[in-house]
Amino acid sequence: MGWADHYRRRDALDAVLHDARRDPSAPLIVDPDVFSSLNELLLALDHRWHNKLAARVQTAALDGPVDEERITAELAADEPVLRAVLDAHLSLGSYRAVGMTP
């Protein structure tokens, strides 16, 4: 993936999250020029969540023992729409269709 694709995917994810602010459980709009399916979109959103979480855990580990529950709760507070979209749509089973579990 080149930089143009990276920025296009980032912008598409940002647009999905922007639209989901009103109702995170509403059907997600999949840009077919960027994502081939809802599953691919959900995987990308989940990847974003885990990247943010991993960065926070690694940063916290520099200072000593890590309280993962606290860090996860802080990230959820900082990224409420992302967390709500994942919670709403992963529970629908569409994510599990690709063999992944939340």
PDB file as gemmi writes it, atoms N, CA and C in Angstrom:
CRYST1    1.000    1.000    1.000  90.00  90.00  90.00 P 1                      
ATOM      1  N   MET A   1       0.847  -1.164   0.000  1.00  0.00           N  
ATOM      2  CA  MET A   1       0.000   0.000   0.000  1.00  0.00           C  
ATOM      3  C   MET A   1       0.898   1.234   0.000  1.00  0.00           C  
ATOM      4  N   GLY A   2       0.632   2.119  -0.932  1.00  0.00           N  
ATOM      5  CA  GLY A   2       1.378   3.367  -1.000  1.00  0.00           C  
ATOM      6  C   GLY A   2       0.764   4.422  -0.094  1.00  0.00           C  
ATOM      7  N   TRP A   3       1.430   5.574  -0.059  1.00  0.00           N  
ATOM      8  CA  TRP A   3       0.949   6.650   0.805  1.00  0.00           C  
ATOM      9  C   TRP A   3      -0.421   7.152   0.376  1.00  0.00           C  
ATOM     10  N   ALA A   4      -0.674   7.214  -0.913  1.00  0.00           N  
ATOM     11  CA  ALA A   4      -1.986   7.680  -1.394  1.00  0.00           C  
ATOM     12  C   ALA A   4      -3.085   6.754  -0.886  1.00  0.00           C  
ATOM     13  N   ASP A   5      -2.848   5.434  -0.941  1.00  0.00           N  
ATOM     14  CA  ASP A   5      -3.828   4.471  -0.431  1.00  0.00           C  
ATOM     15  C   ASP A   5      -3.987   4.602   1.080  1.00  0.00           C  
ATOM     16  N   HIS A   6      -2.880   4.791   1.769  1.00  0.00           N  
ATOM     17  CA  HIS A   6      -2.927   4.957   3.221  1.00  0.00           C  
ATOM     18  C   HIS A   6      -3.814   6.142   3.607  1.00  0.00           C  
ATOM     19  N   TYR A   7      -3.587   7.274   2.963  1.00  0.00           N  
ATOM     20  CA  TYR A   7      -4.373   8.470   3.292  1.00  0.00           C  
ATOM     21  C   TYR A   7      -5.831   8.319   2.872  1.00  0.00           C  
ATOM     22  N   ARG A   8      -6.064   7.626   1.780  1.00  0.00           N  
ATOM     23  CA  ARG A   8      -7.448   7.401   1.342  1.00  0.00           C  
ATOM     24  C   ARG A   8      -8.179   6.519   2.343  1.00  0.00           C  
ATOM     25  N   ARG A   9      -7.534   5.475   2.840  1.00  0.00           N  
ATOM     26  CA  ARG A   9      -8.146   4.606   3.857  1.00  0.00           C  
ATOM     27  C   ARG A   9      -8.363   5.376   5.164  1.00  0.00           C  
ATOM     28  N   ARG A  10      -7.358   6.154   5.559  1.00  0.00           N  
ATOM     29  CA  ARG A  10      -7.497   6.947   6.784  1.00  0.00           C  
ATOM     30  C   ARG A  10      -8.683   7.897   6.681  1.00  0.00           C  
ATOM     31  N   ASP A  11      -8.781   8.587   5.546  1.00  0.00           N  
ATOM     32  CA  ASP A  11      -9.877   9.530   5.356  1.00  0.00           C  
ATOM     33  C   ASP A  11     -11.235   8.820   5.334  1.00  0.00           C  
ATOM     34  N   ALA A  12     -11.288   7.633   4.741  1.00  0.00           N  
ATOM     35  CA  ALA A  12     -12.543   6.871   4.709  1.00  0.00           C  
ATOM     36  C   ALA A  12     -12.948   6.441   6.122  1.00  0.00           C  
ATOM     37  N   LEU A  13     -11.980   6.010   6.924  1.00  0.00           N  
ATOM     38  CA  LEU A  13     -12.281   5.635   8.312  1.00  0.00           C  
ATOM     39  C   LEU A  13     -12.746   6.844   9.110  1.00  0.00           C  
ATOM     40  N   ASP A  14     -12.078   7.974   8.922  1.00  0.00           N  
ATOM     41  CA  ASP A  14     -12.489   9.198   9.612  1.00  0.00           C  
ATOM     42  C   ASP A  14     -13.917   9.578   9.231  1.00  0.00           C  
ATOM     43  N   ALA A  15     -14.266   9.425   7.956  1.00  0.00           N  
ATOM     44  CA  ALA A  15     -15.623   9.763   7.492  1.00  0.00           C  
ATOM     45  C   ALA A  15     -16.664   8.832   8.110  1.00  0.00           C  
ATOM     46  N   VAL A  16     -16.343   7.553   8.208  1.00  0.00           N  
ATOM     47  CA  VAL A  16     -17.260   6.598   8.828  1.00  0.00           C  
ATOM     48  C   VAL A  16     -17.494   6.972  10.287  1.00  0.00           C  
ATOM     49  N   LEU A  17     -16.425   7.294  10.998  1.00  0.00           N  
ATOM     50  CA  LEU A  17     -16.560   7.655  12.413  1.00  0.00           C  
ATOM     51  C   LEU A  17     -17.290   8.979  12.578  1.00  0.00           C  
ATOM     52  N   HIS A  18     -17.066   9.908  11.680  1.00  0.00           N  
ATOM     53  CA  HIS A  18     -17.777  11.188  11.735  1.00  0.00           C  
ATOM     54  C   HIS A  18     -19.283  10.957  11.572  1.00  0.00           C  
ATOM     55  N   ASP A  19     -19.652  10.136  10.596  1.00  0.00           N  
ATOM     56  CA  ASP A  19     -21.066   9.837  10.364  1.00  0.00           C  
ATOM     57  C   ASP A  19     -21.682   9.067  11.526  1.00  0.00           C  
ATOM     58  N   ALA A  20     -20.888   8.257  12.207  1.00  0.00           N  
ATOM     59  CA  ALA A  20     -21.385   7.408  13.287  1.00  0.00           C  
ATOM     60  C   ALA A  20     -21.560   8.157  14.604  1.00  0.00           C  
ATOM     61  N   ARG A  21     -21.153   9.414  14.663  1.00  0.00           N  
ATOM     62  CA  ARG A  21     -21.279  10.166  15.925  1.00  0.00           C  
ATOM     63  C   ARG A  21     -22.718  10.207  16.404  1.00  0.00           C  
ATOM     64  N   ARG A  22     -23.668  10.340  15.488  1.00  0.00           N  
ATOM     65  CA  ARG A  22     -25.081  10.429  15.870  1.00  0.00           C  
ATOM     66  C   ARG A  22     -25.617   9.103  16.386  1.00  0.00           C  
ATOM     67  N   ASP A  23     -25.251   8.020  15.682  1.00  0.00           N  
ATOM     68  CA  ASP A  23     -25.758   6.697  16.048  1.00  0.00           C  
ATOM     69  C   ASP A  23     -24.722   5.642  15.667  1.00  0.00           C  
ATOM     70  N   PRO A  24     -23.864   5.280  16.601  1.00  0.00           N  
ATOM     71  CA  PRO A  24     -22.806   4.313  16.295  1.00  0.00           C  
ATOM     72  C   PRO A  24     -23.325   2.940  15.867  1.00  0.00           C  
ATOM     73  N   SER A  25     -24.577   2.625  16.197  1.00  0.00           N  
ATOM     74  CA  SER A  25     -25.118   1.313  15.826  1.00  0.00           C  
ATOM     75  C   SER A  25     -25.812   1.328  14.471  1.00  0.00           C  
ATOM     76  N   ALA A  26     -25.908   2.485  13.829  1.00  0.00           N  
ATOM     77  CA  ALA A  26     -26.534   2.570  12.507  1.00  0.00           C  
ATOM     78  C   ALA A  26     -25.669   1.831  11.486  1.00  0.00           C  
ATOM     79  N   PRO A  27     -26.273   1.386  10.404  1.00  0.00           N  
ATOM     80  CA  PRO A  27     -25.473   0.723   9.364  1.00  0.00           C  
ATOM     81  C   PRO A  27     -24.331   1.623   8.905  1.00  0.00           C  
ATOM     82  N   LEU A  28     -23.179   1.020   8.722  1.00  0.00           N  
ATOM     83  CA  LEU A  28     -22.006   1.769   8.295  1.00  0.00           C  
ATOM     84  C   LEU A  28     -21.988   1.855   6.776  1.00  0.00           C  
ATOM     85  N   ILE A  29     -21.572   2.996   6.268  1.00  0.00           N  
ATOM     86  CA  ILE A  29     -21.468   3.186   4.827  1.00  0.00           C  
ATOM     87  C   ILE A  29     -20.055   2.794   4.404  1.00  0.00           C  
ATOM     88  N   VAL A  30     -19.991   1.791   3.549  1.00  0.00           N  
ATOM     89  CA  VAL A  30     -18.711   1.273   3.080  1.00  0.00           C  
ATOM     90  C   VAL A  30     -18.395   1.917   1.733  1.00  0.00           C  
ATOM     91  N   ASP A  31     -17.289   2.623   1.669  1.00  0.00           N  
ATOM     92  CA  ASP A  31     -16.832   3.204   0.404  1.00  0.00           C  
ATOM     93  C   ASP A  31     -16.221   2.070  -0.423  1.00  0.00           C  
ATOM     94  N   PRO A  32     -16.895   1.663  -1.504  1.00  0.00           N  
ATOM     95  CA  PRO A  32     -16.405   0.513  -2.278  1.00  0.00           C  
ATOM     96  C   PRO A  32     -15.086   0.775  -3.002  1.00  0.00           C  
ATOM     97  N   ASP A  33     -14.699   2.031  -3.126  1.00  0.00           N  
ATOM     98  CA  ASP A  33     -13.411   2.345  -3.731  1.00  0.00           C  
ATOM     99  C   ASP A  33     -12.253   2.132  -2.757  1.00  0.00           C  
ATOM    100  N   VAL A  34     -12.603   1.966  -1.472  1.00  0.00           N  
ATOM    101  CA  VAL A  34     -11.567   1.828  -0.443  1.00  0.00           C  
ATOM    102  C   VAL A  34     -11.632   0.458   0.236  1.00  0.00           C  
ATOM    103  N   PHE A  35     -12.838   0.024   0.588  1.00  0.00           N  
ATOM    104  CA  PHE A  35     -13.024  -1.245   1.289  1.00  0.00           C  
ATOM    105  C   PHE A  35     -13.929  -2.150   0.466  1.00  0.00           C  
ATOM    106  N   SER A  36     -13.572  -3.406   0.381  1.00  0.00           N  
ATOM    107  CA  SER A  36     -14.341  -4.342  -0.445  1.00  0.00           C  
ATOM    108  C   SER A  36     -15.596  -4.856   0.248  1.00  0.00           C  
ATOM    109  N   SER A  37     -15.672  -4.689   1.570  1.00  0.00           N  
ATOM    110  CA  SER A  37     -16.823  -5.211   2.303  1.00  0.00           C  
ATOM    111  C   SER A  37     -16.921  -4.541   3.672  1.00  0.00           C  
ATOM    112  N   LEU A  38     -18.034  -4.781   4.330  1.00  0.00           N  
ATOM    113  CA  LEU A  38     -18.204  -4.320   5.704  1.00  0.00           C  
ATOM    114  C   LEU A  38     -17.160  -4.983   6.608  1.00  0.00           C  
ATOM    115  N   ASN A  39     -16.885  -6.250   6.368  1.00  0.00           N  
ATOM    116  CA  ASN A  39     -15.882  -6.949   7.180  1.00  0.00           C  
ATOM    117  C   ASN A  39     -14.521  -6.276   7.077  1.00  0.00           C  
ATOM    118  N   GLU A  40     -14.142  -5.872   5.866  1.00  0.00           N  
ATOM    119  CA  GLU A  40     -12.851  -5.212   5.694  1.00  0.00           C  
ATOM    120  C   GLU A  40     -12.827  -3.866   6.421  1.00  0.00           C  
ATOM    121  N   LEU A  41     -13.933  -3.144   6.372  1.00  0.00           N  
ATOM    122  CA  LEU A  41     -14.042  -1.871   7.097  1.00  0.00           C  
ATOM    123  C   LEU A  41     -13.922  -2.103   8.602  1.00  0.00           C  
ATOM    124  N   LEU A  42     -14.622  -3.096   9.113  1.00  0.00           N  
ATOM    125  CA  LEU A  42     -14.554  -3.388  10.551  1.00  0.00           C  
ATOM    126  C   LEU A  42     -13.157  -3.831  10.964  1.00  0.00           C  
ATOM    127  N   LEU A  43     -12.501  -4.597  10.128  1.00  0.00           N  
ATOM    128  CA  LEU A  43     -11.115  -4.988  10.428  1.00  0.00           C  
ATOM    129  C   LEU A  43     -10.217  -3.762  10.509  1.00  0.00           C  
ATOM    130  N   ALA A  44     -10.412  -2.810   9.597  1.00  0.00           N  
ATOM    131  CA  ALA A  44      -9.603  -1.587   9.604  1.00  0.00           C  
ATOM    132  C   ALA A  44      -9.886  -0.751  10.849  1.00  0.00           C  
ATOM    133  N   LEU A  45     -11.153  -0.660  11.249  1.00  0.00           N  
ATOM    134  CA  LEU A  45     -11.488   0.080  12.466  1.00  0.00           C  
ATOM    135  C   LEU A  45     -10.894  -0.610  13.692  1.00  0.00           C  
ATOM    136  N   ASP A  46     -10.975  -1.933  13.727  1.00  0.00           N  
ATOM    137  CA  ASP A  46     -10.404  -2.691  14.836  1.00  0.00           C  
ATOM    138  C   ASP A  46      -8.887  -2.531  14.869  1.00  0.00           C  
ATOM    139  N   HIS A  47      -8.269  -2.505  13.708  1.00  0.00           N  
ATOM    140  CA  HIS A  47      -6.824  -2.296  13.613  1.00  0.00           C  
ATOM    141  C   HIS A  47      -6.450  -0.918  14.184  1.00  0.00           C  
ATOM    142  N   ARG A  48      -7.258   0.077  13.855  1.00  0.00           N  
ATOM    143  CA  ARG A  48      -7.008   1.428  14.390  1.00  0.00           C  
ATOM    144  C   ARG A  48      -7.069   1.402  15.914  1.00  0.00           C  
ATOM    145  N   TRP A  49      -8.107   0.745  16.467  1.00  0.00           N  
ATOM    146  CA  TRP A  49      -8.262   0.657  17.922  1.00  0.00           C  
ATOM    147  C   TRP A  49      -7.028  -0.010  18.548  1.00  0.00           C  
ATOM    148  N   HIS A  50      -6.625  -1.138  17.992  1.00  0.00           N  
ATOM    149  CA  HIS A  50      -5.511  -1.883  18.582  1.00  0.00           C  
ATOM    150  C   HIS A  50      -4.184  -1.150  18.432  1.00  0.00           C  
ATOM    151  N   ASN A  51      -4.009  -0.422  17.354  1.00  0.00           N  
ATOM    152  CA  ASN A  51      -2.785   0.384  17.220  1.00  0.00           C  
ATOM    153  C   ASN A  51      -2.726   1.461  18.292  1.00  0.00           C  
ATOM    154  N   LYS A  52      -3.837   2.145  18.513  1.00  0.00           N  
ATOM    155  CA  LYS A  52      -3.882   3.181  19.540  1.00  0.00           C  
ATOM    156  C   LYS A  52      -3.651   2.588  20.926  1.00  0.00           C  
ATOM    157  N   LEU A  53      -4.270   1.435  21.170  1.00  0.00           N  
ATOM    158  CA  LEU A  53      -4.115   0.780  22.465  1.00  0.00           C  
ATOM    159  C   LEU A  53      -2.678   0.313  22.674  1.00  0.00           C  
ATOM    160  N   ALA A  54      -2.085  -0.289  21.667  1.00  0.00           N  
ATOM    161  CA  ALA A  54      -0.705  -0.767  21.782  1.00  0.00           C  
ATOM    162  C   ALA A  54       0.259   0.391  22.045  1.00  0.00           C  
ATOM    163  N   ALA A  55       0.035   1.502  21.385  1.00  0.00           N  
ATOM    164  CA  ALA A  55       0.905   2.665  21.598  1.00  0.00           C  
ATOM    165  C   ALA A  55       0.805   3.156  23.039  1.00  0.00           C  
ATOM    166  N   ARG A  56      -0.405   3.178  23.569  1.00  0.00           N  
ATOM    167  CA  ARG A  56      -0.575   3.634  24.962  1.00  0.00           C  
ATOM    168  C   ARG A  56       0.040   2.655  25.951  1.00  0.00           C  
ATOM    169  N   VAL A  57      -0.126   1.375  25.698  1.00  0.00           N  
ATOM    170  CA  VAL A  57       0.445   0.372  26.597  1.00  0.00           C  
ATOM    171  C   VAL A  57       1.971   0.462  26.576  1.00  0.00           C  
ATOM    172  N   GLN A  58       2.544   0.592  25.392  1.00  0.00           N  
ATOM    173  CA  GLN A  58       4.000   0.687  25.285  1.00  0.00           C  
ATOM    174  C   GLN A  58       4.524   1.943  25.969  1.00  0.00           C  
ATOM    175  N   THR A  59       3.824   3.039  25.815  1.00  0.00           N  
ATOM    176  CA  THR A  59       4.241   4.280  26.460  1.00  0.00           C  
ATOM    177  C   THR A  59       4.159   4.145  27.976  1.00  0.00           C  
ATOM    178  N   ALA A  60       3.060   3.564  28.456  1.00  0.00           N  
ATOM    179  CA  ALA A  60       2.896   3.379  29.897  1.00  0.00           C  
ATOM    180  C   ALA A  60       3.957   2.434  30.457  1.00  0.00           C  
ATOM    181  N   ALA A  61       4.355   1.442  29.673  1.00  0.00           N  
ATOM    182  CA  ALA A  61       5.343   0.465  30.137  1.00  0.00           C  
ATOM    183  C   ALA A  61       6.706   1.100  30.381  1.00  0.00           C  
ATOM    184  N   LEU A  62       6.957   2.238  29.774  1.00  0.00           N  
ATOM    185  CA  LEU A  62       8.223   2.932  30.013  1.00  0.00           C  
ATOM    186  C   LEU A  62       8.334   3.415  31.454  1.00  0.00           C  
ATOM    187  N   ASP A  63       7.176   3.603  32.098  1.00  0.00           N  
ATOM    188  CA  ASP A  63       7.159   4.098  33.469  1.00  0.00           C  
ATOM    189  C   ASP A  63       6.999   2.998  34.514  1.00  0.00           C  
ATOM    190  N   GLY A  64       6.884   1.748  34.079  1.00  0.00           N  
ATOM    191  CA  GLY A  64       6.733   0.653  35.032  1.00  0.00           C  
ATOM    192  C   GLY A  64       5.562  -0.234  34.688  1.00  0.00           C  
ATOM    193  N   PRO A  65       5.006  -0.911  35.705  1.00  0.00           N  
ATOM    194  CA  PRO A  65       3.891  -1.831  35.470  1.00  0.00           C  
ATOM    195  C   PRO A  65       2.713  -1.128  34.790  1.00  0.00           C  
ATOM    196  N   VAL A  66       2.023  -1.889  33.949  1.00  0.00           N  
ATOM    197  CA  VAL A  66       0.942  -1.336  33.140  1.00  0.00           C  
ATOM    198  C   VAL A  66      -0.409  -1.820  33.661  1.00  0.00           C  
ATOM    199  N   ASP A  67      -1.316  -0.888  33.865  1.00  0.00           N  
ATOM    200  CA  ASP A  67      -2.699  -1.208  34.221  1.00  0.00           C  
ATOM    201  C   ASP A  67      -3.508  -1.161  32.921  1.00  0.00           C  
ATOM    202  N   GLU A  68      -3.609  -2.318  32.254  1.00  0.00           N  
ATOM    203  CA  GLU A  68      -4.260  -2.369  30.949  1.00  0.00           C  
ATOM    204  C   GLU A  68      -5.731  -1.963  31.003  1.00  0.00           C  
ATOM    205  N   GLU A  69      -6.405  -2.296  32.076  1.00  0.00           N  
ATOM    206  CA  GLU A  69      -7.820  -1.908  32.200  1.00  0.00           C  
ATOM    207  C   GLU A  69      -7.957  -0.386  32.227  1.00  0.00           C  
ATOM    208  N   ARG A  70      -7.092   0.273  32.979  1.00  0.00           N  
ATOM    209  CA  ARG A  70      -7.140   1.733  33.048  1.00  0.00           C  
ATOM    210  C   ARG A  70      -6.827   2.351  31.696  1.00  0.00           C  
ATOM    211  N   ILE A  71      -5.814   1.821  31.031  1.00  0.00           N  
ATOM    212  CA  ILE A  71      -5.426   2.366  29.731  1.00  0.00           C  
ATOM    213  C   ILE A  71      -6.543   2.152  28.708  1.00  0.00           C  
ATOM    214  N   THR A  72      -7.166   0.986  28.737  1.00  0.00           N  
ATOM    215  CA  THR A  72      -8.279   0.712  27.828  1.00  0.00           C  
ATOM    216  C   THR A  72      -9.447   1.649  28.109  1.00  0.00           C  
ATOM    217  N   ALA A  73      -9.741   1.874  29.373  1.00  0.00           N  
ATOM    218  CA  ALA A  73     -10.830   2.782  29.737  1.00  0.00           C  
ATOM    219  C   ALA A  73     -10.522   4.215  29.310  1.00  0.00           C  
ATOM    220  N   GLU A  74      -9.276   4.622  29.464  1.00  0.00           N  
ATOM    221  CA  GLU A  74      -8.892   5.975  29.032  1.00  0.00           C  
ATOM    222  C   GLU A  74      -9.001   6.124  27.521  1.00  0.00           C  
ATOM    223  N   LEU A  75      -8.583   5.107  26.787  1.00  0.00           N  
ATOM    224  CA  LEU A  75      -8.698   5.162  25.332  1.00  0.00           C  
ATOM    225  C   LEU A  75     -10.167   5.195  24.916  1.00  0.00           C  
ATOM    226  N   ALA A  76     -10.995   4.414  25.570  1.00  0.00           N  
ATOM    227  CA  ALA A  76     -12.429   4.423  25.254  1.00  0.00           C  
ATOM    228  C   ALA A  76     -13.037   5.796  25.525  1.00  0.00           C  
ATOM    229  N   ALA A  77     -12.561   6.462  26.562  1.00  0.00           N  
ATOM    230  CA  ALA A  77     -13.052   7.812  26.859  1.00  0.00           C  
ATOM    231  C   ALA A  77     -12.560   8.815  25.820  1.00  0.00           C  
ATOM    232  N   ASP A  78     -11.351   8.611  25.314  1.00  0.00           N  
ATOM    233  CA  ASP A  78     -10.793   9.515  24.301  1.00  0.00           C  
ATOM    234  C   ASP A  78     -11.333   9.229  22.905  1.00  0.00           C  
ATOM    235  N   GLU A  79     -11.745   7.995  22.654  1.00  0.00           N  
ATOM    236  CA  GLU A  79     -12.237   7.566  21.332  1.00  0.00           C  
ATOM    237  C   GLU A  79     -13.619   6.916  21.479  1.00  0.00           C  
ATOM    238  N   PRO A  80     -14.608   7.668  21.994  1.00  0.00           N  
ATOM    239  CA  PRO A  80     -15.906   7.046  22.288  1.00  0.00           C  
ATOM    240  C   PRO A  80     -16.649   6.551  21.045  1.00  0.00           C  
ATOM    241  N   VAL A  81     -16.521   7.247  19.940  1.00  0.00           N  
ATOM    242  CA  VAL A  81     -17.242   6.825  18.736  1.00  0.00           C  
ATOM    243  C   VAL A  81     -16.624   5.546  18.172  1.00  0.00           C  
ATOM    244  N   LEU A  82     -15.321   5.497  18.097  1.00  0.00           N  
ATOM    245  CA  LEU A  82     -14.645   4.294  17.609  1.00  0.00           C  
ATOM    246  C   LEU A  82     -15.029   3.095  18.466  1.00  0.00           C  
ATOM    247  N   ARG A  83     -14.954   3.245  19.782  1.00  0.00           N  
ATOM    248  CA  ARG A  83     -15.296   2.140  20.679  1.00  0.00           C  
ATOM    249  C   ARG A  83     -16.758   1.738  20.516  1.00  0.00           C  
ATOM    250  N   ALA A  84     -17.657   2.727  20.410  1.00  0.00           N  
ATOM    251  CA  ALA A  84     -19.091   2.432  20.281  1.00  0.00           C  
ATOM    252  C   ALA A  84     -19.401   1.739  18.961  1.00  0.00           C  
ATOM    253  N   VAL A  85     -18.756   2.163  17.886  1.00  0.00           N  
ATOM    254  CA  VAL A  85     -18.971   1.518  16.583  1.00  0.00           C  
ATOM    255  C   VAL A  85     -18.509   0.066  16.651  1.00  0.00           C  
ATOM    256  N   LEU A  86     -17.330  -0.166  17.186  1.00  0.00           N  
ATOM    257  CA  LEU A  86     -16.835  -1.539  17.297  1.00  0.00           C  
ATOM    258  C   LEU A  86     -17.744  -2.384  18.176  1.00  0.00           C  
ATOM    259  N   ASP A  87     -18.145  -1.847  19.312  1.00  0.00           N  
ATOM    260  CA  ASP A  87     -19.022  -2.597  20.208  1.00  0.00           C  
ATOM    261  C   ASP A  87     -20.344  -2.936  19.536  1.00  0.00           C  
ATOM    262  N   ALA A  88     -20.908  -1.983  18.827  1.00  0.00           N  
ATOM    263  CA  ALA A  88     -22.208  -2.194  18.183  1.00  0.00           C  
ATOM    264  C   ALA A  88     -22.116  -3.181  17.027  1.00  0.00           C  
ATOM    265  N   HIS A  89     -21.108  -3.034  16.212  1.00  0.00           N  
ATOM    266  CA  HIS A  89     -21.055  -3.838  14.988  1.00  0.00           C  
ATOM    267  C   HIS A  89     -20.368  -5.181  15.171  1.00  0.00           C  
ATOM    268  N   LEU A  90     -19.465  -5.281  16.116  1.00  0.00           N  
ATOM    269  CA  LEU A  90     -18.846  -6.582  16.364  1.00  0.00           C  
ATOM    270  C   LEU A  90     -19.844  -7.531  16.994  1.00  0.00           C  
ATOM    271  N   SER A  91     -20.785  -6.995  17.763  1.00  0.00           N  
ATOM    272  CA  SER A  91     -21.780  -7.852  18.401  1.00  0.00           C  
ATOM    273  C   SER A  91     -22.815  -8.358  17.406  1.00  0.00           C  
ATOM    274  N   LEU A  92     -22.835  -7.782  16.195  1.00  0.00           N  
ATOM    275  CA  LEU A  92     -23.802  -8.227  15.189  1.00  0.00           C  
ATOM    276  C   LEU A  92     -23.354  -9.498  14.481  1.00  0.00           C  
ATOM    277  N   GLY A  93     -22.126  -9.889  14.697  1.00  0.00           N  
ATOM    278  CA  GLY A  93     -21.643 -11.125  14.103  1.00  0.00           C  
ATOM    279  C   GLY A  93     -20.984 -10.944  12.754  1.00  0.00           C  
ATOM    280  N   SER A  94     -21.057  -9.774  12.164  1.00  0.00           N  
ATOM    281  CA  SER A  94     -20.467  -9.590  10.841  1.00  0.00           C  
ATOM    282  C   SER A  94     -18.957  -9.732  10.899  1.00  0.00           C  
ATOM    283  N   TYR A  95     -18.354  -9.341  12.009  1.00  0.00           N  
ATOM    284  CA  TYR A  95     -16.909  -9.438  12.165  1.00  0.00           C  
ATOM    285  C   TYR A  95     -16.505 -10.905  12.266  1.00  0.00           C  
ATOM    286  N   ARG A  96     -17.293 -11.674  12.969  1.00  0.00           N  
ATOM    287  CA  ARG A  96     -16.984 -13.072  13.142  1.00  0.00           C  
ATOM    288  C   ARG A  96     -17.059 -13.833  11.823  1.00  0.00           C  
ATOM    289  N   ALA A  97     -17.731 -13.276  10.837  1.00  0.00           N  
ATOM    290  CA  ALA A  97     -17.863 -13.937   9.547  1.00  0.00           C  
ATOM    291  C   ALA A  97     -16.514 -14.129   8.870  1.00  0.00           C  
ATOM    292  N   VAL A  98     -15.538 -13.319   9.227  1.00  0.00           N  
ATOM    293  CA  VAL A  98     -14.207 -13.463   8.624  1.00  0.00           C  
ATOM    294  C   VAL A  98     -13.273 -14.254   9.537  1.00  0.00           C  
ATOM    295  N   GLY A  99     -13.856 -14.904  10.539  1.00  0.00           N  
ATOM    296  CA  GLY A  99     -13.057 -15.772  11.386  1.00  0.00           C  
ATOM    297  C   GLY A  99     -12.338 -15.065  12.509  1.00  0.00           C  
ATOM    298  N   MET A 100     -12.723 -13.841  12.813  1.00  0.00           N  
ATOM    299  CA  MET A 100     -12.094 -13.087  13.877  1.00  0.00           C  
ATOM    300  C   MET A 100     -13.061 -13.026  15.061  1.00  0.00           C  
ATOM    301  N   THR A 101     -12.511 -12.805  16.234  1.00  0.00           N  
ATOM    302  CA  THR A 101     -13.341 -12.593  17.407  1.00  0.00           C  
ATOM    303  C   THR A 101     -12.944 -11.282  18.037  1.00  0.00           C  
ATOM    304  N   PRO A 102     -13.904 -10.558  18.587  1.00  0.00           N  
ATOM    305  CA  PRO A 102     -13.575  -9.278  19.210  1.00  0.00           C  
ATOM    306  C   PRO A 102     -12.787  -9.451  20.487  1.00  0.00           C  
TER     307      PRO A 102                                                      
END                                                                             
